[in-house]
């Protein structure tokens, strides 16, 4: 009988233990379900206000609390700010309740990084915000909200009855708080992203420069208001179209597509529209290392449009005026030079002051004569006057240009060299004198701007069925924004009085290249030197001999 009694007692205890374990498991399942419900509810929206309000509602539903609040930490102002509340007697969000980050219950939660439970509020506590005592809460639990390894805020639940929250509840509340924190943090990031997009959109649509952005396949993703106005095309007709299929005028479309080719020599160009408006284009490739699709090397392209019509009109008017003035000045300049020569012979003096004045007069006349000559040279080459194509030994030409400039380069300790690729024909069909002048202008430009000890090279090679003549230097480089206008008349990147010149040398070189059916280009980065080049189609420059 005794053994049977003991067996029954053990069985009873075992059944009670199983009931307790079952009840505990059931409670844990309910807690996990509650946590999951909160996570599912607050994760459906990226709106911060929606996330905050739905989080509080669901927290009250699963915990049975009568009120709840959610505060976020403002690190810049070292404050804890109440962003949302539910079930309170008074409104503490308009304006929001602000508590110094190290004061009150919230300060203790942040400092200890653990749930704080107070089950016997009497209303006489020294609250950080005294009016909180008006709520008549008897129990409160506050949990730190963790996201990305740091506390971003505090989730609190309140009850009007004492002794409502125990240690098990604190564990559940912490899990809920961390789930809410992830959703809130995502919503905050999304809100900042939206704000940044709006700010960027405002900036893009306020700038006077037109901007077109594409993906790495040339599909247009952005067109700002200035670009719409310059092109005369609604952005809706361009977005999601590739540049090749977009309704863009061919005189704009073709050079853009050419500059996007991997072998493109120049990323800047100008286009004159049928309306006589002149647009300047800068095409830039945007590249960065991707996190997801690591096979993609670039993200796309940005095309900047600038309306330079007023600049072009001013330059044309100035060029016409100076051309007319140049013709009118030749005769009086000759008279002046003859008069100074005669005066110099008549004086026959060694007085240094008088000698210096006469030398200054000679120097001024020479500079003015060079300016007049440059202006008339452009007029000649653009009109085709005196332009004669003939067989030219390109290697001998490069050797002659290099030697004639070497002395000037040596004066600044500049190392100079040349290279002609083996596949370049010995004889090309060009105007020897004009081409020599064009290359000399490139070298003269390099000599003026590069520093002592830099290097300059003249390179000649064949690429894409064109003859390339390049002057490569290790100078200071040129800002990209200035590159589109480098070959304009009178344009100078650095208006430095120490660097002499008329601002016509590169314009003459461009006219020479165009007279040969080719073009000019520049490739440069600030601090990395520059490459100035001429391209001439081989079918125009090469002849059977």
C-alpha positions, 0 to 999 in steps of 0.5 A: 500500500505504501508503494502504491501511495508513493507512486500516486504522489509522484504521478500527481506531482508529475502532472502538476509539473507538466501543467506548469510547464505547459502553462509556461510554454503557452505563455511564452508562445503567447508572448512570441505571438504578441511580439510577432503581431507587433512586428508585423503591424509596424512593418507595413508602412514606411511613413514615420507617423503611421509607424509610430501610431500603429506601434502604440496601438498594437503595443496596447493591444498585446500587453493590455496596457491602457496607455503608451508613448514613444520617444525618440532621441535627438542626439544633436540636442541631447534630448528625448522627444515624445513623438507619439502617445496613446491613451493619455489625458493630455496632449504632450506632442503639440508641442512635443514633451522634451526631456534632457537625455540624462534626466528623469526615468528616461535618463535612467533607462538610457544610462542603464540600457534596461527596462525600468518598471515602476509599479507604485506611482503616487503622483508626488515623484520628482518627474522631469516634466512636472505636468506628467503627474496630472495623468494619474498613472499608477504603473509604468514600464519603459524599455530602450529601443535598439536599432543598429547597435544603439538606443534610438528611443524609448517605448513606454506603457502605462496603467492606472492600476498599481502592480501591473508589470512584472519581470516577465512583462519587462522581457516581453516589452524589451523584445517588442521595443526592439522590433518597433525600433527597427521599423521606426529606424527604417521609417526615419531613414525613409523620411530623410531619404524623401526629404533629401529627394525633395531638396535635391529636386528643388535644387535641380529645378532651380538651377539655370543649368539643364541636367539629364541623368541616365542609367548605364544603358543610356535610359533617361531617368531625370530631366530638370526644368531647365533642360526641358526649356532648353530642348523644348521637350516635355520631360514626360516624353524623355523619361524611360526612353534611351538617348538613342530613341528619345525625341531629341534633335539629331544635332544634339543626340548624335554628339551625346552618343559619341561622347558616351562611347568608351573610346570618345576623346572629348566629353564636352561640345557645343551645338547651335540649334536651328533657332540660333541658340547655342548650347554647351554640353558636358557629359560625365560618367558616374561610376562607383562600386556596387553592393548588389550587382557587382558585375556593373561597373558604372551607374550611368551618365549625367549630361549638363546643358548650358545656354551660352547663346549670349556668350556666343553673340557677344563673342561674335560681335566682339570678333566682328568689331576686332576684325574690322578694327584689325584691318583699320589698324594695319596702316596707322600701325605701320606708320607708327612703327616707321616713325619710331624706327626713324626717331630711333635712328635720329636720336642715336642716344645711349641714354638708358631711360630713352632706350627703355622708352623706345624698347617699350614702344617696340614691344607694344607695337609687336604685341599689337601686330601679333594680335592683328596677325592672329585675327587675320589668320583666323579670317584666312583659314576660315575663309579657305584663303591660302589653304593648300593641301599637299604631300607632307612628311609627318615625321619631318614636320613633328621633328621640325616643330619639336626642335623649334620649340625646344629652346623655349622649353629649355628656358623653363627646364621643361623636358620635351619629346615626341613619338610617332607610331609605326603605323602612321604613314610617312606621307600625309595630305595636309597643309603643312604651314597651317598644321605646323602653326596649329601644333605650335599653338598647342606647345606654346599654350603648354609652355605658358601654363606648366611649371618648371620641371614638367614634361611635354610630348608630341604624339602622333598615332592612328585611331578609329581611321583618324590621324591623331596629333596630341600634345601631352603635358604634366601641367596643372590641368583644366577644370571640366567646366572650362573645357567646353570653351577652351577653343573659343576666341579670346577665352582664357581659363585663368585671366592672369596678366602675367601669362601673355597671349591674345586668347586666339591660339587655340581658336586658330588650331580649331579652325585649322583642324576643321579646315582639314575635315577634322576636329580638336579635343581636350582631355584634362583633370585638375592636377593631372595634366592635359592632352590637347589633340587634333583629329584628321580623317585618314581618307582626307589626309592620306593619298596614294603616292 
